[in-house]
Amino acid sequence: MGGGARYPYPKHVWTPSGGWWSRPANWKSNTAITFAGILAVAYGVWTVSAEREVGRCLVCVRWVVQQRGGNFLLL
């Protein structure tokens, strides 16, 4: 596969992604844990959002004449 041979790289450089040619042995479990955490946070946000949602009141209060056409509309 392309890319050439691995070349010497500076060891003192720190990167959040792991640096050059990073392939940790437990990458599958790290990915699963991260995905589970994202799902847990999304579920929490969804739940709080659903609890605080305000629906439109569907009870008719009065008759209102529309501006065009003279039709009546229930509000």
All heavy atoms as a GROMACS GRO file, in nm:
protein
  590
    1MET      N    1   0.084  -0.116   0.000
    1MET     CA    2   0.000   0.000   0.000
    1MET      C    3   0.090   0.123   0.000
    1MET      O    4   0.194   0.124   0.061
    1MET     CB    5  -0.090  -0.001   0.122
    1MET     CG    6  -0.178  -0.123   0.138
    1MET     SD    7  -0.301  -0.153   0.018
    1MET     CE    8  -0.433  -0.056   0.026
    2GLY      N    9   0.042   0.230  -0.061
    2GLY     CA   10   0.123   0.350  -0.081
    2GLY      C   11   0.161   0.422   0.045
    2GLY      O   12   0.138   0.378   0.156
    3GLY      N   13   0.223   0.535   0.027
    3GLY     CA   14   0.261   0.617   0.140
    3GLY      C   15   0.410   0.610   0.169
    3GLY      O   16   0.464   0.696   0.235
    4GLY      N   17   0.477   0.509   0.124
    4GLY     CA   18   0.620   0.497   0.147
    4GLY      C   19   0.651   0.444   0.286
    4GLY      O   20   0.564   0.408   0.364
    5ALA      N   21   0.780   0.441   0.315
    5ALA     CA   22   0.825   0.388   0.444
    5ALA      C   23   0.801   0.491   0.554
    5ALA      O   24   0.785   0.609   0.529
    5ALA     CB   25   0.973   0.355   0.436
    6ARG      N   26   0.801   0.443   0.676
    6ARG     CA   27   0.787   0.534   0.789
    6ARG      C   28   0.918   0.607   0.810
    6ARG      O   29   1.024   0.548   0.818
    6ARG     CB   30   0.749   0.457   0.915
    6ARG     CG   31   0.611   0.399   0.906
    6ARG     CD   32   0.570   0.338   1.036
    6ARG     NE   33   0.431   0.292   1.027
    6ARG     CZ   34   0.364   0.244   1.128
    6ARG    NH1   35   0.421   0.235   1.246
    6ARG    NH2   36   0.240   0.204   1.112
    7TYR      N   37   0.907   0.736   0.821
    7TYR     CA   38   1.026   0.819   0.835
    7TYR      C   39   1.040   0.863   0.980
    7TYR      O   40   0.944   0.859   1.057
    7TYR     CB   41   1.016   0.941   0.742
    7TYR     CG   42   0.889   1.018   0.756
    7TYR    CD1   43   0.876   1.117   0.851
    7TYR    CD2   44   0.781   0.991   0.673
    7TYR    CE1   45   0.758   1.186   0.865
    7TYR    CE2   46   0.662   1.062   0.686
    7TYR     CZ   47   0.651   1.159   0.783
    7TYR     OH   48   0.535   1.228   0.796
    8PRO      N   49   1.159   0.906   1.020
    8PRO     CA   50   1.177   0.953   1.158
    8PRO      C   51   1.095   1.081   1.180
    8PRO      O   52   1.088   1.167   1.095
    8PRO     CB   53   1.325   0.981   1.169
    8PRO     CG   54   1.380   0.977   1.033
    8PRO     CD   55   1.282   0.907   0.944
    9TYR      N   56   1.034   1.090   1.296
    9TYR     CA   57   0.950   1.204   1.328
    9TYR      C   58   0.986   1.255   1.467
    9TYR      O   59   1.044   1.182   1.548
    9TYR     CB   60   0.801   1.167   1.322
    9TYR     CG   61   0.762   1.055   1.416
    9TYR    CD1   62   0.719   1.084   1.545
    9TYR    CD2   63   0.769   0.923   1.377
    9TYR    CE1   64   0.683   0.982   1.632
    9TYR    CE2   65   0.734   0.821   1.462
    9TYR     CZ   66   0.690   0.851   1.589
    9TYR     OH   67   0.656   0.751   1.675
   10PRO      N   68   0.955   1.380   1.497
   10PRO     CA   69   0.991   1.435   1.627
   10PRO      C   70   0.909   1.372   1.739
   10PRO      O   71   0.787   1.368   1.733
   10PRO     CB   72   0.960   1.584   1.613
   10PRO     CG   73   0.866   1.594   1.499
   10PRO     CD   74   0.895   1.479   1.409
   11LYS      N   75   0.975   1.322   1.840
   11LYS     CA   76   0.909   1.255   1.952
   11LYS      C   77   0.852   1.354   2.054
   11LYS      O   78   0.769   1.317   2.135
   11LYS     CB   79   1.006   1.162   2.025
   11LYS     CG   80   1.076   1.062   1.935
   11LYS     CD   81   0.982   0.952   1.896
   11LYS     CE   82   1.064   0.844   1.826
   11LYS     NZ   83   0.992   0.766   1.733
   12HIS      N   84   0.895   1.478   2.051
   12HIS     CA   85   0.852   1.576   2.151
   12HIS      C   86   0.720   1.645   2.113
   12HIS      O   87   0.669   1.722   2.191
   12HIS     CB   88   0.961   1.681   2.171
   12HIS     CG   89   0.990   1.760   2.048
   12HIS    ND1   90   1.076   1.716   1.951
   12HIS    CD2   91   0.942   1.880   2.004
   12HIS    CE1   92   1.083   1.805   1.854
   12HIS    NE2   93   1.002   1.905   1.884
   13VAL      N   94   0.666   1.617   1.996
   13VAL     CA   95   0.542   1.679   1.953
   13VAL      C   96   0.425   1.600   2.009
   13VAL      O   97   0.419   1.478   1.998
   13VAL     CB   98   0.534   1.684   1.799
   13VAL    CG1   99   0.401   1.740   1.754
   13VAL    CG2  100   0.648   1.767   1.744
   14TRP      N  101   0.329   1.672   2.073
   14TRP     CA  102   0.211   1.607   2.126
   14TRP      C  103   0.092   1.644   2.039
   14TRP      O  104   0.073   1.759   2.002
   14TRP     CB  105   0.184   1.654   2.268
   14TRP     CG  106   0.062   1.591   2.327
   14TRP    CD1  107   0.055   1.473   2.391
   14TRP    CD2  108  -0.072   1.643   2.324
   14TRP    NE1  109  -0.074   1.446   2.429
   14TRP    CE2  110  -0.154   1.549   2.388
   14TRP    CE3  111  -0.130   1.757   2.272
   14TRP    CZ2  112  -0.291   1.568   2.403
   14TRP    CZ3  113  -0.266   1.775   2.285
   14TRP    CH2  114  -0.344   1.681   2.351
   15THR      N  115   0.011   1.547   2.005
   15THR     CA  116  -0.111   1.574   1.928
   15THR      C  117  -0.227   1.500   1.994
   15THR      O  118  -0.210   1.389   2.046
   15THR     CB  119  -0.099   1.525   1.782
   15THR    OG1  120  -0.078   1.385   1.782
   15THR    CG2  121   0.015   1.593   1.710
   16PRO      N  122  -0.347   1.559   1.993
   16PRO     CA  123  -0.462   1.492   2.055
   16PRO      C  124  -0.503   1.365   1.981
   16PRO      O  125  -0.565   1.277   2.039
   16PRO     CB  126  -0.572   1.597   2.051
   16PRO     CG  127  -0.529   1.696   1.950
   16PRO     CD  128  -0.381   1.691   1.943
   17SER      N  129  -0.469   1.354   1.855
   17SER     CA  130  -0.508   1.235   1.778
   17SER      C  131  -0.409   1.120   1.793
   17SER      O  132  -0.434   1.012   1.741
   17SER     CB  133  -0.520   1.272   1.630
   17SER     OG  134  -0.395   1.315   1.581
   18GLY      N  135  -0.300   1.140   1.860
   18GLY     CA  136  -0.207   1.032   1.884
   18GLY      C  137  -0.076   1.044   1.808
   18GLY      O  138   0.014   0.963   1.826
   19GLY      N  139  -0.066   1.139   1.719
   19GLY     CA  140   0.060   1.161   1.649
   19GLY      C  141   0.071   1.079   1.522
   19GLY      O  142  -0.026   1.030   1.466
   20TRP      N  143   0.193   1.062   1.478
   20TRP     CA  144   0.221   0.991   1.354
   20TRP      C  145   0.193   0.843   1.370
   20TRP      O  146   0.231   0.782   1.469
   20TRP     CB  147   0.367   1.012   1.315
   20TRP     CG  148   0.398   1.148   1.264
   20TRP    CD1  149   0.401   1.184   1.134
   20TRP    CD2  150   0.431   1.264   1.339
   20TRP    NE1  151   0.433   1.317   1.124
   20TRP    CE2  152   0.451   1.369   1.248
   20TRP    CE3  153   0.442   1.292   1.476
   20TRP    CZ2  154   0.484   1.497   1.288
   20TRP    CZ3  155   0.474   1.418   1.515
   20TRP    CH2  156   0.495   1.519   1.422
   21TRP      N  157   0.128   0.785   1.275
   21TRP     CA  158   0.101   0.641   1.265
   21TRP      C  159   0.039   0.586   1.394
   21TRP      O  160   0.077   0.482   1.445
   21TRP     CB  161   0.227   0.563   1.230
   21TRP     CG  162   0.290   0.613   1.107
   21TRP    CD1  163   0.240   0.607   0.983
   21TRP    CD2  164   0.416   0.680   1.096
   21TRP    NE1  165   0.324   0.666   0.894
   21TRP    CE2  166   0.435   0.711   0.961
   21TRP    CE3  167   0.513   0.717   1.187
   21TRP    CZ2  168   0.547   0.777   0.915
   21TRP    CZ3  169   0.624   0.781   1.141
   21TRP    CH2  170   0.641   0.810   1.007
   22SER      N  171  -0.056   0.656   1.445
   22SER     CA  172  -0.122   0.612   1.568
   22SER      C  173  -0.221   0.502   1.538
   22SER      O  174  -0.307   0.514   1.452
   22SER     CB  175  -0.195   0.730   1.632
   22SER     OG  176  -0.265   0.687   1.743
   23ARG      N  177  -0.209   0.394   1.606
   23ARG     CA  178  -0.303   0.282   1.595
   23ARG      C  179  -0.302   0.208   1.728
   23ARG      O  180  -0.242   0.100   1.741
   23ARG     CB  181  -0.259   0.189   1.481
   23ARG     CG  182  -0.358   0.084   1.443
   23ARG     CD  183  -0.482   0.146   1.384
   23ARG     NE  184  -0.564   0.043   1.324
   23ARG     CZ  185  -0.669   0.069   1.253
   23ARG    NH1  186  -0.705   0.194   1.234
   23ARG    NH2  187  -0.741  -0.026   1.204
   24PRO      N  188  -0.369   0.263   1.831
   24PRO     CA  189  -0.367   0.198   1.961
   24PRO      C  190  -0.432   0.060   1.955
   24PRO      O  191  -0.521   0.035   1.874
   24PRO     CB  192  -0.446   0.292   2.052
   24PRO     CG  193  -0.519   0.382   1.962
   24PRO     CD  194  -0.449   0.384   1.831
   25ALA      N  195  -0.387  -0.027   2.043
   25ALA     CA  196  -0.436  -0.165   2.042
   25ALA      C  197  -0.584  -0.173   2.078
   25ALA      O  198  -0.654  -0.262   2.030
   25ALA     CB  199  -0.354  -0.248   2.141
   26ASN      N  200  -0.634  -0.082   2.158
   26ASN     CA  201  -0.773  -0.088   2.202
   26ASN      C  202  -0.860   0.016   2.132
   26ASN      O  203  -0.954   0.069   2.190
   26ASN     CB  204  -0.781  -0.071   2.354
   26ASN     CG  205  -0.721   0.061   2.398
   26ASN    OD1  206  -0.649   0.125   2.324
   26ASN    ND2  207  -0.752   0.101   2.519
   27TRP      N  208  -0.838   0.041   2.005
   27TRP     CA  209  -0.914   0.144   1.934
   27TRP      C  210  -1.060   0.107   1.920
   27TRP      O  211  -1.146   0.195   1.920
   27TRP     CB  212  -0.853   0.175   1.797
   27TRP     CG  213  -0.869   0.066   1.696
   27TRP    CD1  214  -0.784  -0.037   1.674
   27TRP    CD2  215  -0.977   0.051   1.605
   27TRP    NE1  216  -0.832  -0.117   1.572
   27TRP    CE2  217  -0.951  -0.065   1.528
   27TRP    CE3  218  -1.092   0.123   1.580
   27TRP    CZ2  219  -1.038  -0.109   1.430
   27TRP    CZ3  220  -1.178   0.077   1.482
   27TRP    CH2  221  -1.150  -0.037   1.408
   28LYS      N  222  -1.092  -0.020   1.911
   28LYS     CA  223  -1.232  -0.060   1.896
   28LYS      C  224  -1.310  -0.032   2.025
   28LYS      O  225  -1.422   0.019   2.020
   28LYS     CB  226  -1.242  -0.208   1.861
   28LYS     CG  227  -1.198  -0.238   1.720
   28LYS     CD  228  -1.214  -0.384   1.687
   28LYS     CE  229  -1.164  -0.414   1.548
   28LYS     NZ  230  -1.178  -0.556   1.513
   29SER      N  231  -1.252  -0.064   2.139
   29SER     CA  232  -1.323  -0.038   2.265
   29SER      C  233  -1.332   0.113   2.292
   29SER      O  234  -1.433   0.161   2.344
   29SER     CB  235  -1.256  -0.110   2.381
   29SER     OG  236  -1.125  -0.061   2.399
   30ASN      N  237  -1.227   0.187   2.257
   30ASN     CA  238  -1.232   0.333   2.273
   30ASN      C  239  -1.344   0.393   2.188
   30ASN      O  240  -1.417   0.481   2.233
   30ASN     CB  241  -1.100   0.397   2.233
   30ASN     CG  242  -0.989   0.370   2.332
   30ASN    OD1  243  -1.014   0.326   2.442
   30ASN    ND2  244  -0.866   0.394   2.290
   31THR      N  245  -1.358   0.344   2.066
   31THR     CA  246  -1.463   0.392   1.977
   31THR      C  247  -1.601   0.357   2.032
   31THR      O  248  -1.693   0.440   2.029
   31THR     CB  249  -1.445   0.333   1.837
   31THR    OG1  250  -1.314   0.366   1.789
   31THR    CG2  251  -1.549   0.386   1.740
   32ALA      N  252  -1.618   0.236   2.083
   32ALA     CA  253  -1.747   0.194   2.138
   32ALA      C  254  -1.784   0.277   2.262
   32ALA      O  255  -1.900   0.318   2.277
   32ALA     CB  256  -1.743   0.046   2.174
   33ILE      N  257  -1.688   0.303   2.348
   33ILE     CA  258  -1.714   0.383   2.469
   33ILE      C  259  -1.751   0.526   2.432
   33ILE      O  260  -1.845   0.584   2.487
   33ILE     CB  261  -1.591   0.380   2.563
   33ILE    CG1  262  -1.574   0.239   2.621
   33ILE    CG2  263  -1.602   0.485   2.672
   33ILE    CD1  264  -1.445   0.217   2.694
   34THR      N  265  -1.679   0.583   2.336
   34THR     CA  266  -1.710   0.719   2.292
   34THR      C  267  -1.848   0.726   2.229
   34THR      O  268  -1.926   0.819   2.257
   34THR     CB  269  -1.604   0.766   2.190
   34THR    OG1  270  -1.475   0.759   2.252
   34THR    CG2  271  -1.630   0.908   2.145
   35PHE      N  272  -1.882   0.629   2.146
   35PHE     CA  273  -2.013   0.626   2.082
   35PHE      C  274  -2.124   0.611   2.185
   35PHE      O  275  -2.228   0.678   2.176
   35PHE     CB  276  -2.018   0.512   1.980
   35PHE     CG  277  -2.140   0.513   1.894
   35PHE    CD1  278  -2.162   0.614   1.802
   35PHE    CD2  279  -2.235   0.413   1.905
   35PHE    CE1  280  -2.274   0.615   1.723
   35PHE    CE2  281  -2.349   0.414   1.827
   35PHE     CZ  282  -2.368   0.515   1.735
   36ALA      N  283  -2.103   0.528   2.285
   36ALA     CA  284  -2.203   0.511   2.391
   36ALA      C  285  -2.220   0.642   2.470
   36ALA      O  286  -2.332   0.677   2.507
   36ALA     CB  287  -2.162   0.398   2.485
   37GLY      N  288  -2.112   0.712   2.494
   37GLY     CA  289  -2.120   0.840   2.564
   37GLY      C  290  -2.197   0.944   2.483
   37GLY      O  291  -2.279   1.018   2.538
   38ILE      N  292  -2.172   0.948   2.353
   38ILE     CA  293  -2.244   1.041   2.267
   38ILE      C  294  -2.393   1.009   2.267
   38ILE      O  295  -2.478   1.098   2.274
   38ILE     CB  296  -2.186   1.039   2.125
   38ILE    CG1  297  -2.047   1.102   2.125
   38ILE    CG2  298  -2.277   1.110   2.026
   38ILE    CD1  299  -1.970   1.086   1.995
   39LEU      N  300  -2.427   0.881   2.259
   39LEU     CA  301  -2.568   0.840   2.261
   39LEU      C  302  -2.634   0.876   2.394
   39LEU      O  303  -2.750   0.920   2.397
   39LEU     CB  304  -2.581   0.690   2.235
   39LEU     CG  305  -2.561   0.646   2.091
   39LEU    CD1  306  -2.572   0.495   2.081
   39LEU    CD2  307  -2.660   0.713   1.999
   40ALA      N  308  -2.562   0.859   2.506
   40ALA     CA  309  -2.618   0.892   2.637
   40ALA      C  310  -2.647   1.041   2.649
   40ALA      O  311  -2.752   1.082   2.698
   40ALA     CB  312  -2.523   0.846   2.747
   41VAL      N  313  -2.555   1.124   2.602
   41VAL     CA  314  -2.575   1.269   2.607
   41VAL      C  315  -2.690   1.309   2.515
   41VAL      O  316  -2.775   1.391   2.553
   41VAL     CB  317  -2.445   1.344   2.569
   41VAL    CG1  318  -2.470   1.491   2.548
   41VAL    CG2  319  -2.340   1.322   2.676
   42ALA      N  320  -2.696   1.251   2.396
   42ALA     CA  321  -2.805   1.283   2.303
   42ALA      C  322  -2.940   1.243   2.361
   42ALA      O  323  -3.040   1.316   2.348
   42ALA     CB  324  -2.783   1.213   2.169
   43TYR      N  325  -2.947   1.128   2.428
   43TYR     CA  326  -3.072   1.084   2.492
   43TYR      C  327  -3.113   1.181   2.603
   43TYR      O  328  -3.230   1.215   2.617
   43TYR     CB  329  -3.057   0.943   2.548
   43TYR     CG  330  -3.180   0.896   2.620
   43TYR    CD1  331  -3.295   0.859   2.551
   43TYR    CD2  332  -3.183   0.891   2.759
   43TYR    CE1  333  -3.408   0.818   2.618
   43TYR    CE2  334  -3.296   0.851   2.827
   43TYR     CZ  335  -3.408   0.812   2.756
   43TYR     OH  336  -3.521   0.773   2.822
   44GLY      N  337  -3.017   1.225   2.682
   44GLY     CA  338  -3.046   1.321   2.788
   44GLY      C  339  -3.099   1.453   2.734
   44GLY      O  340  -3.197   1.507   2.785
   45VAL      N  341  -3.037   1.503   2.628
   45VAL     CA  342  -3.082   1.628   2.567
   45VAL      C  343  -3.221   1.609   2.508
   45VAL      O  344  -3.308   1.695   2.522
   45VAL     CB  345  -2.982   1.674   2.459
   45VAL    CG1  346  -3.038   1.788   2.377
   45VAL    CG2  347  -2.851   1.716   2.524
   46TRP      N  348  -3.245   1.496   2.444
   46TRP     CA  349  -3.376   1.466   2.385
   46TRP      C  350  -3.484   1.464   2.494
   46TRP      O  351  -3.592   1.519   2.477
   46TRP     CB  352  -3.369   1.332   2.315
   46TRP     CG  353  -3.494   1.291   2.245
   46TRP    CD1  354  -3.613   1.255   2.302
   46TRP    CD2  355  -3.515   1.283   2.105
   46TRP    NE1  356  -3.704   1.224   2.206
   46TRP    CE2  357  -3.647   1.240   2.084
   46TRP    CE3  358  -3.434   1.306   1.995
   46TRP    CZ2  359  -3.699   1.220   1.957
   46TRP    CZ3  360  -3.487   1.285   1.870
   46TRP    CH2  361  -3.617   1.244   1.851
   47THR      N  362  -3.455   1.399   2.606
   47THR     CA  363  -3.552   1.386   2.714
   47THR      C  364  -3.586   1.522   2.774
   47THR      O  365  -3.703   1.554   2.795
   47THR     CB  366  -3.498   1.292   2.822
   47THR    OG1  367  -3.465   1.168   2.762
   47THR    CG2  368  -3.599   1.270   2.932
   48VAL      N  369  -3.484   1.601   2.804
   48VAL     CA  370  -3.508   1.733   2.862
   48VAL      C  371  -3.584   1.821   2.764
   48VAL      O  372  -3.677   1.893   2.803
   48VAL     CB  373  -3.374   1.799   2.904
   48VAL    CG1  374  -3.393   1.944   2.940
   48VAL    CG2  375  -3.312   1.722   3.018
   49SER      N  376  -3.549   1.814   2.637
   49SER     CA  377  -3.617   1.892   2.536
   49SER      C  378  -3.765   1.853   2.526
   49SER      O  379  -3.853   1.939   2.514
   49SER     CB  380  -3.550   1.875   2.401
   49SER     OG  381  -3.621   1.938   2.299
   50ALA      N  382  -3.793   1.724   2.531
   50ALA     CA  383  -3.931   1.677   2.522
   50ALA      C  384  -4.012   1.720   2.644
   50ALA      O  385  -4.131   1.752   2.632
   50ALA     CB  386  -3.934   1.525   2.508
   51GLU      N  387  -3.950   1.723   2.762
   51GLU     CA  388  -4.021   1.765   2.883
   51GLU      C  389  -4.054   1.914   2.880
   51GLU      O  390  -4.158   1.956   2.930
   51GLU     CB  391  -3.937   1.735   3.007
   51GLU     CG  392  -3.927   1.587   3.038
   51GLU     CD  393  -3.830   1.559   3.151
   51GLU    OE1  394  -3.765   1.655   3.199
   51GLU    OE2  395  -3.820   1.443   3.191
   52ARG      N  396  -3.967   1.993   2.821
   52ARG     CA  397  -3.986   2.139   2.821
   52ARG      C  398  -4.060   2.189   2.697
   52ARG      O  399  -4.079   2.310   2.683
   52ARG     CB  400  -3.851   2.208   2.829
   52ARG     CG  401  -3.780   2.180   2.958
   52ARG     CD  402  -3.652   2.256   2.968
   52ARG     NE  403  -3.589   2.227   3.095
   52ARG     CZ  404  -3.486   2.293   3.141
   52ARG    NH1  405  -3.434   2.389   3.070
   52ARG    NH2  406  -3.434   2.261   3.256
   53GLU      N  407  -4.098   2.100   2.610
   53GLU     CA  408  -4.164   2.141   2.486
   53GLU      C  409  -4.302   2.198   2.517
   53GLU      O  410  -4.377   2.143   2.596
   53GLU     CB  411  -4.177   2.021   2.394
   53GLU     CG  412  -4.228   2.054   2.258
   53GLU     CD  413  -4.220   1.935   2.165
   53GLU    OE1  414  -4.123   1.859   2.176
   53GLU    OE2  415  -4.312   1.918   2.085
   54VAL      N  416  -4.334   2.308   2.453
   54VAL     CA  417  -4.462   2.373   2.472
   54VAL      C  418  -4.541   2.356   2.343
   54VAL      O  419  -4.500   2.400   2.237
   54VAL     CB  420  -4.445   2.523   2.502
   54VAL    CG1  421  -4.581   2.591   2.516
   54VAL    CG2  422  -4.362   2.541   2.627
   55GLY      N  423  -4.656   2.291   2.354
   55GLY     CA  424  -4.740   2.269   2.237
   55GLY      C  425  -4.835   2.385   2.214
   55GLY      O  426  -4.860   2.467   2.302
   56ARG      N  427  -4.891   2.391   2.096
   56ARG     CA  428  -4.988   2.494   2.063
   56ARG      C  429  -5.123   2.456   2.121
   56ARG      O  430  -5.166   2.343   2.112
   56ARG     CB  431  -4.999   2.508   1.912
   56ARG     CG  432  -5.095   2.616   1.871
   56ARG     CD  433  -5.093   2.638   1.723
   56ARG     NE  434  -5.199   2.734   1.691
   56ARG     CZ  435  -5.266   2.734   1.579
   56ARG    NH1  436  -5.239   2.646   1.487
   56ARG    NH2  437  -5.360   2.823   1.558
   57CYS      N  438  -5.188   2.552   2.180
   57CYS     CA  439  -5.320   2.530   2.237
   57CYS      C  440  -5.420   2.515   2.124
   57CYS      O  441  -5.435   2.603   2.040
   57CYS     CB  442  -5.359   2.645   2.328
   57CYS     SG  443  -5.519   2.621   2.404
   58LEU      N  444  -5.494   2.405   2.121
   58LEU     CA  445  -5.588   2.378   2.013
   58LEU      C  446  -5.732   2.410   2.051
   58LEU      O  447  -5.823   2.381   1.976
   58LEU     CB  448  -5.576   2.232   1.970
   58LEU     CG  449  -5.441   2.190   1.914
   58LEU    CD1  450  -5.440   2.042   1.883
   58LEU    CD2  451  -5.405   2.270   1.792
   59VAL      N  452  -5.753   2.471   2.166
   59VAL     CA  453  -5.887   2.506   2.209
   59VAL      C  454  -5.931   2.632   2.135
   59VAL      O  455  -5.860   2.731   2.128
   59VAL     CB  456  -5.891   2.530   2.362
   59VAL    CG1  457  -6.029   2.573   2.406
   59VAL    CG2  458  -5.846   2.406   2.433
   60CYS      N  459  -6.052   2.631   2.080
   60CYS     CA  460  -6.103   2.747   2.008
   60CYS      C  461  -6.143   2.855   2.107
   60CYS      O  462  -6.219   2.832   2.200
   60CYS     CB  463  -6.224   2.708   1.923
   60CYS     SG  464  -6.182   2.588   1.798
   61VAL      N  465  -6.092   2.975   2.085
   61VAL     CA  466  -6.121   3.086   2.175
   61VAL      C  467  -6.233   3.172   2.117
   61VAL      O  468  -6.329   3.205   2.186
   61VAL     CB  469  -5.995   3.171   2.198
   61VAL    CG1  470  -6.026   3.290   2.287
   61VAL    CG2  471  -5.887   3.085   2.259
   62ARG      N  472  -6.224   3.210   1.990
   62ARG     CA  473  -6.324   3.297   1.929
   62ARG      C  474  -6.317   3.282   1.777
   62ARG      O  475  -6.222   3.229   1.722
   62ARG     CB  476  -6.301   3.441   1.968
   62ARG     CG  477  -6.170   3.497   1.917
   62ARG     CD  478  -6.148   3.641   1.965
   62ARG     NE  479  -6.039   3.703   1.894
   62ARG     CZ  480  -5.912   3.694   1.927
   62ARG    NH1  481  -5.876   3.626   2.033
   62ARG    NH2  482  -5.819   3.753   1.856
   63TRP      N  483  -6.420   3.332   1.709
   63TRP     CA  484  -6.422   3.335   1.564
   63TRP      C  485  -6.345   3.457   1.517
   63TRP      O  486  -6.356   3.565   1.572
   63TRP     CB  487  -6.564   3.345   1.511
   63TRP     CG  488  -6.641   3.218   1.525
   63TRP    CD1  489  -6.721   3.183   1.628
   63TRP    CD2  490  -6.642   3.110   1.434
   63TRP    NE1  491  -6.775   3.059   1.608
   63TRP    CE2  492  -6.728   3.010   1.489
   63TRP    CE3  493  -6.582   3.084   1.312
   63TRP    CZ2  494  -6.753   2.891   1.424
   63TRP    CZ3  495  -6.606   2.965   1.248
   63TRP    CH2  496  -6.691   2.870   1.304
   64VAL      N  497  -6.265   3.441   1.412
   64VAL     CA  498  -6.187   3.552   1.357
   64VAL      C  499  -6.212   3.555   1.207
   64VAL      O  500  -6.206   3.453   1.139
   64VAL     CB  501  -6.037   3.533   1.384
   64VAL    CG1  502  -5.956   3.644   1.319
   64VAL    CG2  503  -6.010   3.528   1.532
   65VAL      N  504  -6.236   3.673   1.155
   65VAL     CA  505  -6.256   3.689   1.011
   65VAL      C  506  -6.119   3.708   0.947
   65VAL      O  507  -6.041   3.794   0.989
   65VAL     CB  508  -6.346   3.811   0.981
   65VAL    CG1  509  -6.362   3.829   0.831
   65VAL    CG2  510  -6.478   3.796   1.049
   66GLN      N  511  -6.089   3.628   0.846
   66GLN     CA  512  -5.962   3.644   0.776
   66GLN      C  513  -5.964   3.771   0.695
   66GLN      O  514  -6.070   3.819   0.652
   66GLN     CB  515  -5.936   3.525   0.684
   66GLN     CG  516  -5.905   3.397   0.757
   66GLN     CD  517  -5.874   3.284   0.659
   66GLN    OE1  518  -5.908   3.291   0.543
   66GLN    NE2  519  -5.809   3.183   0.708
   67GLN      N  520  -5.848   3.827   0.667
   67GLN     CA  521  -5.840   3.953   0.596
   67GLN      C  522  -5.882   3.936   0.450
   67GLN      O  523  -5.940   4.026   0.391
   67GLN     CB  524  -5.698   4.008   0.603
   67GLN     CG  525  -5.661   4.056   0.742
   67GLN     CD  526  -5.522   4.116   0.747
   67GLN    OE1  527  -5.449   4.114   0.648
   67GLN    NE2  528  -5.486   4.166   0.863
   68ARG      N  529  -5.852   3.825   0.389
   68ARG     CA  530  -5.886   3.804   0.248
   68ARG      C  531  -5.995   3.699   0.238
   68ARG      O  532  -5.987   3.594   0.297
   68ARG     CB  533  -5.764   3.757   0.170
   68ARG     CG  534  -5.654   3.860   0.167
   68ARG     CD  535  -5.540   3.810   0.083
   68ARG     NE  536  -5.427   3.900   0.100
   68ARG     CZ  537  -5.306   3.874   0.061
   68ARG    NH1  538  -5.279   3.760   0.006
   68ARG    NH2  539  -5.209   3.960   0.079
   69GLY      N  540  -6.095   3.727   0.162
   69GLY     CA  541  -6.198   3.629   0.134
   69GLY      C  542  -6.313   3.628   0.230
   69GLY      O  543  -6.417   3.571   0.201
   70GLY      N  544  -6.299   3.685   0.346
   70GLY     CA  545  -6.408   3.692   0.441
   70GLY      C  546  -6.441   3.558   0.505
   70GLY      O  547  -6.547   3.542   0.565
   71ASN      N  548  -6.354   3.458   0.495
   71ASN     CA  549  -6.381   3.328   0.558
   71ASN      C  550  -6.358   3.337   0.708
   71ASN      O  551  -6.281   3.421   0.756
   71ASN     CB  552  -6.289   3.221   0.500
   71ASN     CG  553  -6.314   3.198   0.353
   71ASN    OD1  554  -6.424   3.217   0.305
   71ASN    ND2  555  -6.210   3.160   0.282
   72PHE      N  556  -6.424   3.252   0.779
   72PHE     CA  557  -6.407   3.252   0.924
   72PHE      C  558  -6.304   3.146   0.963
   72PHE      O  559  -6.294   3.041   0.904
   72PHE     CB  560  -6.541   3.223   0.994
   72PHE     CG  561  -6.634   3.339   0.986
   72PHE    CD1  562  -6.731   3.347   0.888
   72PHE    CD2  563  -6.624   3.442   1.078
   72PHE    CE1  564  -6.817   3.453   0.882
   72PHE    CE2  565  -6.710   3.549   1.073
   72PHE     CZ  566  -6.806   3.556   0.975
   73LEU      N  567  -6.228   3.177   1.065
   73LEU     CA  568  -6.122   3.089   1.112
   73LEU      C  569  -6.135   3.075   1.261
   73LEU      O  570  -6.154   3.172   1.333
   73LEU     CB  571  -5.985   3.150   1.076
   73LEU     CG  572  -5.862   3.075   1.120
   73LEU    CD1  573  -5.850   2.945   1.041
   73LEU    CD2  574  -5.738   3.160   1.097
   74LEU      N  575  -6.125   2.953   1.310
   74LEU     CA  576  -6.130   2.930   1.453
   74LEU      C  577  -5.990   2.944   1.513
   74LEU      O  578  -5.896   2.886   1.463
   74LEU     CB  579  -6.182   2.789   1.484
   74LEU     CG  580  -6.330   2.767   1.467
   74LEU    CD1  581  -6.362   2.620   1.490
   74LEU    CD2  582  -6.408   2.853   1.564
   75LEU      N  583  -5.977   3.020   1.616
   75LEU     CA  584  -5.850   3.031   1.688
   75LEU      C  585  -5.863   2.973   1.825
   75LEU      O  586  -5.956   2.984   1.894
   75LEU     CB  587  -5.805   3.178   1.699
   75LEU     CG  588  -5.754   3.241   1.573
   75LEU    CD1  589  -5.710   3.384   1.600
   75LEU    CD2  590  -5.641   3.164   1.511
   0.00000   0.00000   0.00000
